[in-house]
């Protein structure tokens, strides 16, 4: 199975970057499923039905969220109607959070893929234990039995927490990938148990920015400690950043993982494919 995960979409630039590049990537890489973290898709804060529709129209099959899940209040009701939108799994039971923290999807080819979204706890909102939550979910959907592939989006601040999650899920997930910090890391690898891993997928954003935001306000706050207004997404050409994974159909474990970077300012990297021999 071939699928891709794309990191945090920041505002219009990120949405337009995906609209420009994702249709070609789906064809060139033979992608059977596409997951995008979209928690910053609506002007940098949260998601709306309209911004979600743009990403689905561009070629997304599933959208994950994070600590900005509810910044746009309409998301609280939209997520109930849209099963392709996934919020963090590890909300406290008493929160009665709307929507789903995980879901099982079927590809056009009839393969089954589980997508799980988690929120880290180190320097983040204090939710329930993400390790206990993912453990229960993985037990419900064993790789190679219930699911042909399992993807875990670990939306977290600390690289150590993301790496720990990768090793915790090793052998039970096809991919564990980090989001939230918006900078693609150089540690794309297959872990000893067969799980593909990257600490952060990066963002779909204008990188002439401060993690996707126009530079002036972050610089003002860092240098003066005084807020001059809201953060606003940078509006230049986006680099679309993500991870490509190819799994073994018999086990669901990864046999290939490579970063994707296309457009914008960062060095370009697109996996080379021979679809004729696939």
N, C-alpha and C positions, 0 to 999 in steps of 0.2 A: 504494500500500500504506500502511496506517495501523498504526503500532505505538507502543508506549510503553516507556520504560526508567525504572525506579524505583531510587532511591539506597539506600544501605546500610540494611538493616533492623536495628534495634537492639532485641534482646530481645522480650519478650512484647508490649510496647506497640506496637512496629512491626508485629509479626505480626497483632495484633488490628486495628490501623488498616487494614491491607491487606484483611483479611477483611471489614471494615465497608464499605470504599469501592471496592475494585477491581471487584467484580461490576458495580456501577453505572457505573463509568468505562468498562469494556469495552463496555457497551451504548451509553452516551451518546456515546462517541467513535468507535464502530465499529471497535474495535481488533481487528486480525487476529493480533497477536502481542504478548506481554508478557514483558519481561526484567526481572529483579530482582537487584540485588546483595545477597547473603544471607550475607556472611562474618561478620556480627555477630549472626546471627539467634538463636543458641542462648545465651541469657543474656549476650549481648554479645560472646561469643568463639566463633567458628567456627560450624559447622552440624552438625546431627544428622539422621538419617533422619526422625524425627518432626517436627522443625521444618521440614524441607524439604517434607514432605507437607502441612503446614498451608498453606504458600505455594502449592504446586501446587493444592490444593483451593480456595484463594482466587481462582485464575485465572492464575497464572504459567505460562508455557510453557518458560522457561529460567531458571536461576539461575547467577549468576557469583559468584566468590569474590575472594580478595585475600591480604593478608599474614597473615590469621588462618585460612587454609584448613584447616590441620591441627590447630587447637587442640583440637578434639574428635576423638579418635583413631579413632572409628568412621568418620569421613569418608574415611579412607585406603582403606577397603574399600567403603564405600557408593558413592563416586564411580565405581568400576569397574563397578558394576551399574546406575548411573543416568546415561544419556547426556545428560540435560537439565541436569546439573550440570557447570559449566565452571570449571576452575582456571586460574591464570595460565599463559600459553603459554610464557613465556621462562625456565622452569627450565633449568638446565644439563643437557646430555644425560646426563652421568654421574649426575645425581640420580635418573634413571629415575622421575620423579614419576608417580604413578598418575593415571588419568583422561585428560581431553582439555583442551587449552588453546584449542580452537576446535571448532566443530561446525556442520554444515549441517542445518537443520531445514526441514520442509515445513509450511506452514500448512494449516488446514482448507480454504482456498480454492485450495490447490495451488501457492502461491507459495513460493519458496525463500529462506531467510534464513540468513546466516552470522553467528554470534556469536563474537567473539574477546575474550578476557580477557588483559590485560597487567598487569604489576607494574612500577611505576617504580623508579628506582635512586637518586634524590636523596633523602637522609635516610630511606631505606627499606632493606629486606633487599637484599643485593647479589646479584641474579640476572643472567642474561645480558642483552645489549642488547635492549630491547623494540622498538627501531626496526628492527633487522635481523630480528627474529622476525616482526613484523607484515608487513614487506615480503615475506618469503617466503610468508606465508599469503595475503596479498592477490593475489600472483601466481598462486596455486593456484585462486583463486575470483574471477575477474574480474567486476566489477559489470556487470549487464546481460547477462551470458553464462551463467556458472555460477550466479550468485546474482541474485535480484531485489532484495535488500537486504543490506547488510553493516553490522553494528554492532560498534564497538570500545569496550570498557569499559577505560579507562586508570585503573587503581587506583594513585594516586600522591599524594605529599605536596606536591610543588612545583607551583604553578600554571604556572610557566614550562615545566616538562616536559610537562604536560598540553596546554598551548597549542601547543607544538612538535609534539606527536603529532597534534593536529588538522590543522595545516598539512601535516605529512608525509603524512597519509592523504587530504588534500583531493582530491576527484575520483575516489577509489577506494573510498570508504566512504559509506554513507548517513548514518551518525551516528558521531561520536567524542564520548564523554561521559566526564567524570572522576568518580571516586568516591574514597572514603577520608576526606575532610576533613569530611564530614557537614553542610556549610553550603551551601545553594543559592546559586549565583553569578548575577549579573545580566547575563551576557554571552551569553545564548541568541541564536544567529545562524546564518545560512547562509554558509559561507566562499566565496571567489571561485570555487572549482572545483565547488561544489554540494554540499558535505558539511555536514550540520547539526552544530552544535557547542555544548557548554556545558562550562565548566571543571569544575563540580561539580554533580551532580544534586541534592545535598542528601541527607537521610536520611529514612527512615520511622521516626520516633522522637518521643518526648516532648521538646519543645524547652524546657521548664522544666528545664534540665539543663546539663551541660557536654558537648557533642557526644553527647548521648544517655545519658550516665551521671548517676546521682544526684550532686548537687553537693558533698556533704560531703567525700568522699575526694579529688577533684581539688583542692578548695580547701585541704584540709589539706596536700597535697603541695606546692602552689604557695607557701603561706605559711610552712610549717615545714620543708620539704624532708625530711619524715619520712613514710613510708608507714604508714597505719593499717589496711590491709586491701586486699582486691581492689576494683576498680571494679565497680559494680552498675548495670544499666540502670535509668533512670528509668521510673516506672510510670504516669505520667499519660497523658491522651489524646494520641495521636500525630498529628503532621502528616505526611501522606503526600506525599512530594516526588518529582517525576520530570520527564520530558521527553516530549512528544508529537511525533511526526514523521509527516509525510505525504510520500510519495515519488512521483516520476513513474514510472509503470509501464514506460515505454519505456527509461529510463536507470538507474533505481534511485537517482538523486540526489534530494536533498531539495527539495521545493517549499514546505514549511511546517514550522516548528519552533516550539514554544511550551512554556513551563514548566507544570508541574502542581503545585499545592499545595492540599490539601484536608484539613480537620479540624485539631484542635489549636489552636496559638497563632499561627502565622504568617499573614500576609495570604493570602487565598484566591485562587487563580487556576485556572480550568478553561477550556480552549479551547472556543470556541463553534462548534458544528457544525450544518450543515444536511444531515442524513443523507438526507432525502427527495430532495435534488437531486444527491446524490453518485453 
